[in-house]
């Protein structure tokens, strides 16, 4: 990478993500993701694009790319209750398998991205299989397109959520880091991941005079966990 790859704009996020990758990359069952969303007035983070137009624009661009090593289209039902997810996979409308996963959030860091429609979250989780059986909870139906490129997986997802009788639809974009045990440097991986997020956000609205800053309130909350 050259010094023109938005290093100054992305630097705060690069340094934070580099340190996170170094700390967690050798742990088992670890998932490190970057998510698009928006930091709310109460400093919480709302994941998602909140725009079907932006979703369609991103999907059209990703579908037109010929560089993917693989593209997967999947549909799952996720029933969520007390940190346990019962995940049911479908193939041509037929159930192929069902499993329960316990997902424990190890760290969230919100990155404020000035003068853009979106912010970014660094999310680090541990996922392990669970013997728990759940029958009730929040249902999330995910229709996902996954695009694989080198050490990254791009997930573009339409999520239909049902909680009690309230049904909402959201559109999400995430980048998951893969092959964390290879010899790619932590700095390069962090920089590349945030460049990907920058490109995706720039598809929605052109980025100009922008800069990433750490969300201090979120970091303080992390320290209290």
TIKE-412381 format. One record per residue: residue number from 1; residue in three letters; x, z, y of N, C-alpha, C, O in turn. Coordinates in steps of 0.05 Angstrom, whole numbers, plus 5000, padded with zeros to 4 digits. Layout:
BEGIN
num/residuo/n_xx/n_zz/n_yy/ca_xx/ca_zz/ca_yy/c_xx/c_zz/c_yy/o_xx/o_zz/o_yy
NUM/ala/X/Z/Y/X/Z/Y/X/Z/Y/X/Z/Y
...
REM end
This chain:
BEGIN
num/residuo/n_xx/n_zz/n_yy/ca_xx/ca_zz/ca_yy/c_xx/c_zz/c_yy/o_xx/o_zz/o_yy
1/unk/5017/5000/4976/5000/5000/5000/5017/5000/5025/5039/5012/5025
2/unk/5008/4987/5045/5022/4987/5071/5012/5009/5089/4991/5021/5084
3/unk/5027/5013/5111/5018/5034/5130/4993/5026/5145/4983/5042/5161
4/unk/4983/5001/5141/4960/4992/5155/4934/4998/5139/4912/4990/5148
5/unk/4936/5011/5116/4913/5015/5099/4897/5040/5107/4890/5057/5091
6/unk/4891/5042/5133/4874/5062/5144/4884/5091/5137/4868/5109/5133
7/unk/4910/5094/5136/4921/5120/5128/4913/5142/5148/4905/5164/5141
8/unk/4916/5136/5174/4910/5156/5195/4880/5163/5194/4872/5186/5197
9/unk/4863/5143/5190/4834/5147/5190/4826/5164/5166/4808/5181/5168
10/unk/4839/5160/5143/4831/5173/5118/4848/5197/5111/4843/5211/5091
11/unk/4868/5204/5127/4889/5222/5119/4879/5249/5110/4888/5259/5089
12/unk/4861/5261/5124/4851/5288/5117/4839/5288/5089/4843/5306/5073
13/unk/4824/5267/5083/4811/5264/5057/4832/5258/5035/4830/5269/5013
14/unk/4851/5242/5042/4872/5235/5022/4887/5260/5014/4892/5264/4990
15/unk/4895/5276/5033/4911/5300/5026/4895/5320/5009/4905/5331/4990
16/unk/4870/5323/5016/4853/5342/5001/4848/5332/4973/4850/5347/4954
17/unk/4842/5306/4970/4837/5294/4944/4862/5293/4927/4861/5298/4903
18/unk/4885/5287/4939/4910/5287/4924/4915/5314/4912/4923/5316/4888
19/unk/4911/5336/4927/4915/5363/4917/4896/5370/4895/4903/5383/4875
20/unk/4871/5361/4898/4851/5366/4877/4858/5351/4851/4856/5363/4829
21/unk/4866/5326/4853/4874/5311/4829/4897/5325/4815/4897/5328/4791
22/unk/4917/5333/4830/4940/5346/4819/4932/5372/4804/4943/5378/4783
23/unk/4914/5387/4815/4906/5413/4804/4889/5410/4779/4893/5425/4760
24/unk/4872/5390/4778/4852/5389/4757/4856/5367/4736/4843/5366/4715
25/unk/4875/5348/4741/4876/5324/4724/4883/5329/4695/4877/5313/4677
26/unk/4897/5352/4689/4905/5358/4662/4885/5376/4647/4889/5382/4624
27/unk/4863/5383/4661/4842/5400/4648/4825/5382/4630/4821/5358/4636
28/unk/4815/5394/4609/4797/5379/4591/4769/5377/4603/4760/5395/4617
29/unk/4755/5355/4596/4727/5351/4603/4722/5352/4634/4700/5360/4643
30/unk/4742/5344/4649/4740/5345/4678/4730/5318/4689/4738/5297/4679
31/unk/4712/5320/4708/4701/5296/4722/4707/5299/4751/4698/5318/4764
32/unk/4722/5280/4762/4728/5280/4791/4714/5255/4803/4720/5233/4795
33/unk/4697/5259/4822/4681/5238/4834/4682/5238/4864/4686/5259/4876
34/unk/4677/5215/4876/4672/5213/4904/4643/5203/4907/4635/5184/4894
35/unk/4628/5216/4924/4599/5208/4928/4593/5202/4957/4605/5214/4975
36/unk/4576/5182/4961/4566/5176/4987/4541/5193/4993/4525/5197/4975
37/unk/4539/5203/5017/4516/5218/5025/4517/5225/5055/4531/5211/5070
38/unk/4503/5246/5062/4503/5255/5090/4504/5285/5092/4489/5299/5078
39/unk/4522/5295/5109/4522/5324/5115/4499/5331/5133/4495/5318/5154
40/unk/4483/5350/5125/4459/5358/5140/4465/5378/5162/4488/5388/5163
41/unk/4445/5384/5178/4450/5403/5200/4458/5431/5190/4472/5445/5205
42/unk/4449/5438/5166/4456/5465/5155/4482/5464/5139/4488/5482/5124
43/unk/4497/5441/5141/4523/5437/5128/4520/5432/5098/4540/5431/5084
44/unk/4495/5429/5088/4492/5420/5060/4497/5390/5059/4498/5376/5079
45/unk/4500/5380/5035/4506/5352/5030/4483/5339/5015/4476/5349/4993
46/unk/4472/5318/5026/4450/5304/5012/4462/5277/5001/4468/5259/5016
47/unk/4464/5276/4975/4475/5252/4962/4456/5229/4965/4432/5232/4965
48/unk/4467/5205/4967/4450/5181/4965/4452/5164/4990/4462/5172/5011
49/unk/4443/5138/4987/4444/5119/5008/4419/5121/5026/4420/5113/5050
50/unk/4397/5130/5015/4372/5132/5030/4363/5106/5042/4350/5105/5063
51/unk/4371/5084/5030/4363/5057/5040/4364/5037/5017/4385/5032/5006
52/unk/4341/5026/5011/4341/5005/4990/4355/4980/4999/4366/4965/4983
53/unk/4355/4975/5026/4369/4951/5036/4399/4954/5032/4412/4934/5024
54/unk/4410/4977/5037/4439/4981/5033/4445/4980/5003/4466/4969/4995
55/unk/4428/4992/4987/4431/4990/4957/4432/4961/4948/4450/4954/4933
56/unk/4414/4945/4958/4413/4916/4950/4438/4901/4960/4449/4884/4946
57/unk/4447/4908/4984/4471/4895/4995/4496/4902/4978/4512/4884/4972
58/unk/4498/4927/4971/4521/4935/4955/4520/4922/4927/4540/4913/4917
59/unk/4496/4923/4915/4493/4911/4888/4499/4881/4888/4512/4871/4870
60/unk/4490/4867/4908/4495/4839/4910/4525/4833/4911/4536/4815/4898
61/unk/4539/4849/4927/4568/4846/4930/4583/4852/4904/4600/4838/4895
62/unk/4575/4875/4891/4588/4882/4866/4582/4862/4844/4600/4855/4828
63/unk/4558/4852/4842/4551/4833/4822/4566/4806/4825/4570/4792/4805
64/unk/4573/4800/4850/4586/4774/4855/4616/4775/4848/4629/4754/4847
65/unk/4627/4799/4845/4655/4802/4839/4662/4795/4810/4646/4801/4792
66/unk/4684/4781/4806/4692/4772/4779/4715/4788/4768/4725/4781/4747
67/unk/4723/4809/4781/4747/4824/4773/4742/4848/4755/4761/4861/4747
68/unk/4716/4853/4748/4710/4876/4732/4720/4873/4704/4718/4851/4692
69/unk/4731/4894/4692/4739/4893/4664/4714/4897/4646/4714/4889/4623
70/unk/4693/4909/4657/4668/4913/4642/4646/4920/4662/4651/4932/4683
71/unk/4622/4912/4655/4598/4920/4671/4577/4930/4651/4570/4916/4632
72/unk/4567/4954/4656/4546/4965/4638/4521/4971/4655/4522/4981/4677
73/unk/4498/4965/4643/4473/4971/4655/4458/4990/4636/4453/4983/4613
74/unk/4452/5014/4645/4441/5034/4628/4416/5047/4641/4412/5046/4665
75/unk/4400/5059/4623/4377/5075/4633/4377/5101/4617/4378/5101/4592
76/unk/4375/5123/4632/4374/5149/4619/4352/5166/4632/4345/5163/4656
77/unk/4341/5185/4616/4325/5206/4627/4341/5232/4626/4353/5238/4605
78/unk/4342/5246/4648/4357/5271/4649/4337/5294/4657/4326/5294/4678
79/unk/4334/5313/4638/4317/5336/4643/4336/5359/4650/4352/5367/4634
80/unk/4334/5369/4675/4352/5389/4685/4339/5417/4687/4317/5420/4699
81/unk/4353/5437/4676/4342/5464/4678/4366/5484/4676/4379/5485/4655
82/unk/4370/5499/4697/4390/5521/4697/4418/5511/4689/4432/5524/4674
83/unk/4425/5488/4700/4452/5477/4695/4455/5462/4669/4477/5452/4664
84/unk/4435/5460/4653/4435/5446/4628/4420/5419/4632/4398/5419/4643
85/unk/4432/5398/4622/4419/5371/4623/4414/5360/4595/4432/5357/4579
86/unk/4388/5355/4590/4382/5340/4566/4380/5310/4573/4363/5302/4588
87/unk/4399/5295/4562/4402/5267/4570/4392/5249/4547/4402/5251/4524
88/unk/4373/5232/4552/4363/5213/4533/4370/5185/4541/4363/5177/4564
89/unk/4383/5170/4524/4392/5143/4530/4373/5123/4518/4362/5127/4496
90/unk/4368/5102/4533/4349/5081/4524/4364/5054/4522/4382/5048/4538
91/unk/4356/5038/4503/4367/5011/4499/4343/4993/4492/4331/4995/4471
92/unk/4337/4974/4511/4313/4957/4507/4288/4973/4502/4272/4967/4484
93/unk/4285/4995/4518/4262/5012/4517/4260/5030/4492/4241/5044/4489
94/unk/4281/5029/4475/4282/5046/4452/4302/5068/4456/4323/5064/4467
95/unk/4295/5092/4447/4314/5115/4449/4337/5111/4430/4333/5105/4406
96/unk/4361/5112/4440/4385/5109/4423/4397/5136/4416/4407/5139/4393
97/unk/4397/5155/4434/4408/5181/4428/4400/5201/4449/4393/5194/4472
98/unk/4401/5227/4442/4395/5248/4461/4415/5270/4457/4422/5277/4435
99/unk/4424/5283/4480/4443/5304/4478/4439/5323/4501/4427/5316/4521
100/unk/4450/5348/4498/4449/5367/4520/4477/5373/4530/4496/5377/4514
101/unk/4480/5373/4556/4506/5376/4569/4504/5399/4589/4484/5401/4604
102/unk/4523/5417/4590/4525/5437/4611/4546/5427/4631/4569/5423/4624
103/unk/4537/5424/4656/4555/5415/4677/4560/5438/4696/4542/5447/4709
104/unk/4585/5446/4698/4593/5468/4716/4609/5457/4739/4630/5444/4735
105/unk/4599/5461/4763/4612/5452/4787/4636/5470/4793/4633/5494/4797
106/unk/4660/5458/4793/4684/5474/4799/4690/5474/4829/4700/5494/4839
107/unk/4685/5452/4842/4691/5450/4871/4677/5427/4884/4675/5405/4872
108/unk/4666/5431/4907/4656/5410/4924/4670/5412/4951/4674/5433/4962
109/unk/4678/5389/4961/4689/5388/4988/4676/5365/5003/4676/5342/4994
110/unk/4664/5371/5025/4650/5351/5042/4670/5340/5063/4683/5355/5077
111/unk/4670/5314/5065/4687/5300/5085/4669/5287/5106/4654/5269/5100
112/unk/4671/5297/5131/4656/5285/5153/4669/5259/5161/4693/5258/5165
113/unk/4653/5238/5163/4664/5212/5170/4651/5203/5196/4628/5193/5196
114/unk/4665/5207/5218/4653/5202/5244/4646/5172/5249/4660/5155/5239
115/unk/4625/5168/5264/4617/5140/5272/4611/5122/5248/4615/5098/5250
116/unk/4601/5133/5227/4592/5118/5204/4565/5129/5195/4558/5152/5203
117/unk/4549/5113/5180/4523/5124/5171/4525/5145/5149/4505/5158/5143
118/unk/4549/5147/5137/4551/5165/5114/4576/5183/5116/4595/5177/5130
119/unk/4575/5204/5100/4597/5222/5095/4605/5219/5066/4592/5204/5051
120/unk/4625/5234/5057/4635/5232/5030/4638/5260/5019/4647/5279/5033
121/unk/4632/5263/4993/4636/5288/4979/4657/5284/4957/4654/5265/4941
122/unk/4676/5302/4955/4694/5304/4932/4681/5324/4913/4677/5347/4921
123/unk/4674/5315/4889/4660/5333/4870/4676/5335/4844/4683/5315/4832
124/unk/4682/5360/4836/4697/5365/4812/4681/5382/4794/4672/5404/4801
125/unk/4677/5373/4769/4659/5387/4750/4672/5387/4722/4690/5371/4716
126/unk/4662/5406/4707/4670/5407/4678/4644/5403/4662/4624/5416/4667
127/unk/4645/5384/4643/4622/5378/4626/4629/5385/4597/4649/5376/4586
128/unk/4611/5401/4585/4615/5407/4556/4588/5405/4542/4567/5409/4555
129/unk/4588/5398/4517/4564/5397/4502/4551/5424/4498/4566/5444/4496
130/unk/4525/5425/4498/4510/5450/4496/4491/5449/4473/4479/5428/4467
131/unk/4487/5472/4459/4467/5474/4438/4440/5482/4448/4421/5484/4433
132/unk/4438/5487/4474/4413/5496/4486/4392/5475/4483/4398/5451/4485
133/unk/4367/5484/4480/4345/5465/4478/4326/5470/4502/4316/5492/4505
134/unk/4323/5450/4518/4305/5453/4541/4282/5433/4539/4285/5411/4530
135/unk/4259/5442/4548/4235/5426/4546/4222/5421/4573/4205/5404/4576
136/unk/4230/5437/4593/4218/5435/4620/4241/5434/4641/4263/5442/4635
137/unk/4234/5425/4664/4254/5423/4686/4249/5400/4704/4227/5388/4704
138/unk/4269/5393/4720/4267/5370/4738/4276/5345/4723/4298/5344/4711
139/unk/4259/5325/4723/4265/5300/4708/4276/5279/4728/4265/5274/4749
140/unk/4299/5268/4720/4312/5247/4736/4315/5222/4718/4330/5223/4698
141/unk/4302/5201/4725/4305/5176/4710/4325/5159/4725/4322/5152/4748
142/unk/4347/5152/4711/4369/5138/4724/4372/5110/4712/4375/5106/4688
143/unk/4370/5090/4731/4376/5062/4724/4402/5055/4737/4403/5052/4761
144/unk/4423/5053/4721/4450/5052/4732/4465/5026/4724/4463/5016/4702
145/unk/4480/5016/4744/4499/4994/4740/4527/5006/4743/4533/5017/4765
146/unk/4543/5005/4722/4570/5015/4723/4590/4992/4722/4589/4975/4705
147/unk/4609/4992/4741/4629/4971/4744/4656/4983/4740/4663/5002/4754
148/unk/4672/4973/4721/4698/4984/4714/4720/4967/4725/4721/4942/4721
149/unk/4739/4980/4739/4762/4966/4750/4786/4985/4749/4787/5005/4763
150/unk/4806/4978/4733/4830/4994/4730/4823/5023/4724/4811/5029/4704
151/unk/4831/5041/4742/4827/5070/4737/4802/5081/4751/4800/5105/4757
152/unk/4782/5064/4756/4758/5072/4771/4733/5061/4757/4733/5040/4745
153/unk/4712/5077/4760/4685/5067/4752/4667/5070/4776/4663/5092/4787
154/unk/4654/5048/4784/4636/5048/4806/4608/5051/4794/4600/5034/4778
155/unk/4593/5071/4802/4565/5075/4793/4545/5071/4815/4546/5086/4835
156/unk/4528/5051/4812/4506/5047/4832/4480/5052/4817/4474/5039/4797
157/unk/4465/5071/4827/4443/5082/4811/4417/5085/4827/4417/5094/4850
158/unk/4395/5076/4815/4368/5082/4825/4358/5106/4810/4356/5106/4786
159/unk/4351/5127/4825/4343/5152/4813/4314/5158/4821/4308/5161/4845
160/unk/4297/5161/4801/4269/5169/4805/4266/5197/4795/4269/5203/4771
161/unk/4262/5216/4814/4261/5244/4807/4232/5255/4808/4217/5250/4827
162/unk/4225/5270/4787/4199/5283/4786/4203/5313/4784/4214/5323/4764
163/unk/4194/5328/4804/4196/5357/4804/4168/5368/4809/4156/5363/4830
164/unk/4157/5382/4789/4129/5389/4789/4113/5363/4790/4114/5347/4771
165/unk/4099/5357/4811/4084/5332/4813/4095/5313/4835/4084/5292/4840
166/unk/4117/5322/4847/4129/5307/4869/4149/5286/4858/4168/5293/4844
167/unk/4144/5261/4865/4162/5239/4856/4176/5227/4880/4164/5219/4899
168/unk/4203/5226/4878/4219/5214/4899/4238/5194/4887/4246/5196/4864
169/unk/4246/5174/4903/4265/5154/4894/4289/5154/4913/4286/5154/4937
170/unk/4313/5154/4901/4337/5153/4917/4356/5133/4905/4354/5126/4882
171/unk/4376/5125/4921/4396/5105/4912/4423/5117/4917/4430/5126/4939
172/unk/4439/5118/4896/4464/5133/4897/4488/5115/4891/4486/5096/4876
173/unk/4511/5121/4903/4536/5108/4897/4558/5128/4893/4561/5146/4910
174/unk/4572/5126/4871/4594/5144/4864/4618/5129/4853/4614/5107/4841
175/unk/4641/5139/4857/4665/5129/4844/4677/5152/4827/4682/5173/4837
176/unk/4680/5147/4801/4693/5166/4784/4721/5158/4777/4726/5134/4771
177/unk/4740/5177/4778/4767/5171/4770/4770/5172/4740/4761/5191/4727
178/unk/4783/5152/4729/4788/5150/4700/4818/5150/4695/4834/5147/4713
179/unk/4825/5155/4669/4853/5154/4660/4871/5172/4677/4892/5164/4685
180/unk/4861/5196/4681/4876/5215/4698/4903/5223/4686/4920/5234/4700
181/unk/4907/5217/4660/4932/5225/4647/4953/5203/4648/4974/5206/4636
182/unk/4948/5181/4662/4968/5160/4664/4989/5166/4686/4988/5188/4697
183/unk/5007/5147/4691/5030/5153/4709/5024/5145/4738/5043/5144/4754
184/unk/5000/5138/4745/4993/5132/4773/4996/5157/4789/4987/5179/4781
185/unk/5009/5155/4813/5014/5179/4829/4988/5189/4840/4969/5174/4845
186/unk/4987/5216/4844/4963/5229/4855/4957/5218/4883/4934/5214/4890
187/unk/4978/5214/4899/4974/5204/4927/4962/5176/4926/4943/5170/4941
188/unk/4973/5158/4910/4962/5131/4908/4933/5131/4899/4917/5116/4909
189/unk/4928/5147/4879/4900/5148/4868/4880/5158/4889/4859/5147/4892
190/unk/4888/5179/4904/4871/5190/4924/4866/5169/4947/4844/5165/4955
191/unk/4888/5156/4956/4886/5136/4977/4868/5113/4968/4851/5104/4983
192/unk/4872/5103/4943/4857/5081/4933/4827/5088/4931/4810/5072/4938
193/unk/4821/5112/4921/4794/5120/4918/4779/5121/4945/4756/5112/4946
194/unk/4792/5131/4965/4779/5133/4991/4777/5105/5005/4759/5100/5021
195/unk/4796/5087/4999/4794/5060/5009/4770/5046/4997/4756/5031/5010
196/unk/4764/5052/4971/4740/5041/4958/4715/5050/4973/4697/5035/4979
197/unk/4714/5076/4978/4691/5087/4992/4688/5075/5020/4666/5070/5029
198/unk/4710/5072/5033/4710/5059/5060/4698/5031/5058/4681/5023/5075
199/unk/4706/5016/5038/4696/4988/5035/4666/4988/5030/4652/4971/5042
200/unk/4657/5007/5014/4628/5008/5008/4612/5015/5033/4592/5002/5039
201/unk/4621/5035/5047/4607/5043/5072/4608/5021/5092/4588/5016/5106
202/unk/4630/5007/5094/4633/4985/5113/4614/4962/5107/4607/4946/5124
203/unk/4606/4959/5081/4586/4939/5074/4559/4945/5087/4544/4927/5094
204/unk/4554/4971/5090/4528/4979/5101/4528/4976/5132/4510/4964/5143
205/unk/4548/4987/5145/4552/4984/5174/4581/4983/5179/4597/4999/5169
206/unk/4590/4964/5196/4619/4961/5202/4630/4987/5213/4619/5000/5231
207/unk/4653/4996/5203/4666/5020/5211/4685/5015/5234/4702/4996/5233
208/unk/4683/5030/5256/4700/5027/5279/4705/5054/5292/4687/5070/5295
209/unk/4730/5058/5300/4738/5083/5314/4728/5108/5298/4716/5126/5310
210/unk/4733/5108/5273/4723/5129/5255/4746/5145/5244/4769/5136/5244
211/unk/4740/5170/5235/4761/5186/5223/4747/5207/5205/4726/5218/5211
212/unk/4761/5213/5183/4751/5233/5164/4762/5260/5172/4786/5263/5179
213/unk/4745/5281/5172/4753/5308/5176/4741/5325/5154/4719/5319/5144
214/unk/4755/5347/5147/4744/5365/5127/4721/5381/5139/4723/5389/5162
215/unk/4700/5385/5123/4678/5402/5132/4686/5431/5127/4685/5440/5104
216/unk/4693/5445/5148/4704/5472/5145/4684/5491/5132/4691/5508/5116
217/unk/4658/5489/5139/4638/5506/5128/4637/5504/5098/4634/5523/5083
218/unk/4639/5479/5088/4638/5475/5059/4662/5486/5046/4660/5498/5024
219/unk/4686/5483/5058/4710/5494/5046/4709/5525/5045/4718/5536/5025
220/unk/4698/5538/5065/4695/5567/5065/4677/5575/5042/4682/5594/5028
221/unk/4655/5560/5039/4636/5566/5017/4650/5564/4990/4645/5580/4972
222/unk/4667/5544/4987/4682/5541/4962/4699/5565/4956/4701/5574/4933
223/unk/4712/5576/4976/4729/5599/4972/4714/5624/4963/4726/5642/4951
224/unk/4688/5625/4969/4673/5648/4961/4662/5646/4933/4651/5666/4923
225/unk/4664/5623/4921/4652/5620/4894/4669/5635/4873/4663/5635/4850
REM end
